[in-house]
């Protein structure tokens, strides 16, 4: 397969690649990831062996987007850890325990965020992870600022509810939902 053929296929599936990537990363990152996809395909040493170039490009774009999100989660975790270290004076004895609890809680938070509805998740991540203003999010996603505000509030509420559900299992003996039914 020649570079010209790869280039033609890339140009034909750019929109599809952008759509795949847009489901995973914030809007301002889409173009960079789509372009990086092309670069990665061009770097293949055995281009003659590429049988399904479109499928390969979609797979590469998706993996690059997922890697981007993982790096953002690590940056957020590092930031939270730094904030915790600055704000708390932990003794050497309980430091590793607090770090393990913090990592576990962050993992649960990320899992909960992944459960949010797609549009709500996009808005929530742009606001809480990337620090976008409501105006910037509204412009990026072509939404009204009030809709952005509602998505952020809904994301906060759903995250809190889901995290509480993870921490307070219901006893199976009673199905009435009374206060005493929770451990």
N, C-alpha and C positions, 0 to 999 in steps of 0.2 A: 504494500500500500504506500503510495507516494505522499509527500507533504501536501501536494495540491489537493489530493482526494481528502485527506484529513481536514484540510482547511475548508473545503467545500461542505463536508459533513458537519463540521463545527458551526459554520455559518447557518446551516439549515436547522440545527438543533439548539442554537443559543437561547431561544425563547423557552424551550422545554427545560434546559439547564437552569435558567434563571428561576423558573417556576419551582423546580425541585428544591433549589437552594433557598428560595424565599419562604418555604415551609419550615425552615430550620433556623436561619440567622436573621438578624435585623436588616432592614432594607439597605442601609448604607454599606453593607458588606457584600451584597449579592454580586455586583459587577466584578469585584476583585477575585472572588472565588470562581466565577465563571471563566475569567481570563486565566487564572491559575490552572484550571482544568485543561485548557488548551495547551498551556506550557507543559504540563505533565504528560499529556498524550504525545506531544512532539518530542519529548525526551526519551520515549521508549526506544530501546536499542534494536528491538526486533519488530519494527512496524509492519513488516510483511506478514507476521503471524497474527495480527489483529483481525479477528474474524467479524466481530460485531462492534465497530467503532462507536456507534451511537450509544449502545448499551454500556460500553466501557466509559464513555464520557459521562454518562449519567451516574454511574457507580463512583467514578473519581470525584465528581462534583458533590455528590452526597457525602462521601467520606471526608472531603475537605471541609464541608459545612459542619459536620459532626465534630471534627477536630477543632474547628474554630470555637464551637460552643463549649467543648471540654476545656479549652484554654481559658475561656471567659469564666467558667465555673472555678477553675483553679485560681485565677486572679481574684475572684470574689472571695474564695475561701482564704487566700493569703491575706487579703485586705481585712476580712473579719478576724482572722487570727491576730493580725497586727493590732487591730483595735482592741481586741481582748487583752493582749499582752500589755498595751499601754494603759488600759482602764483598770486592770486588776493586778494586785500584787500577790501573786500566788507563791507559795513556798515551793521549794524544790521537790518535796515529797509528793504533793498533790498535783504538780504541773502536768506530768504525762497522763494522769487520769482525766484532768480537765480537757486536755487536748483530744483525747480519745472520745470523750463525750461530745465535744464541739464538732469533731469530724462526723460522728454519727448523726448529730442533729442537722448538720449541713447536708449530709446525704439524704436524710428524710425530707428536708426542705426542697432539694432539687427534684426528688421523686414526686413530691406534691405539685410543684410548679409544672412538671411534665403532664400532669393530669388535668390542668386547666384547659378550657375550650381554646381552640387555636387562636382566635382573634384576641381574646382576653390574655392569653399567654404572651403573644407578641407585644402587646401594649405593656403588660406587667414587666416583662424582661427589659424592654427598652427603658422603662422608667426606673426600675429598682436595681437592675444590674449595670446598665450602660449610662444611667444618669441623665437621660434625655428629659427636656422640659415637656410639659403637656402640649405646648405649641409646636415643638419640633416633632413630636410623635403624631400629632394631628396632621401635620403637613406631610410627613413620610408615608403615612398609611391612608391618607385622604379621608380623614374622619373629622368630626367636629370636636372641639376641645371638651365639650360636655360629655361626649361619648367616650373620649379618652379617660376622663375623670371617673366615669362610671365603671369602665373596664378595670382601672387601677383599684378602685374600691371593691369591686367584685372579686378581683384576684386576691386582695388582702383578706377578704372575708372567707373565701373558699380555702385559701391556704391555712388560715387559722383553724377552720372547721376540720379540715383533713388532718392537720397535725394533732389536734385534740383527739380525733378518732383513733389515731395511731397510739396515743399515750394512755387512753382510758378505755380498755376493753370492757365490753358488756358481759355481765354474768349470764350464763345460758339458762339458769334455773327460772328466771323471771322474764316475761316478755312485756311488762307493763311500762318500762322506761322511767321508773321512779328514780329519784336521786340516789337512793340506797342501792340501785342496781349496778352502780359503777364501782370498780375497785379503786 
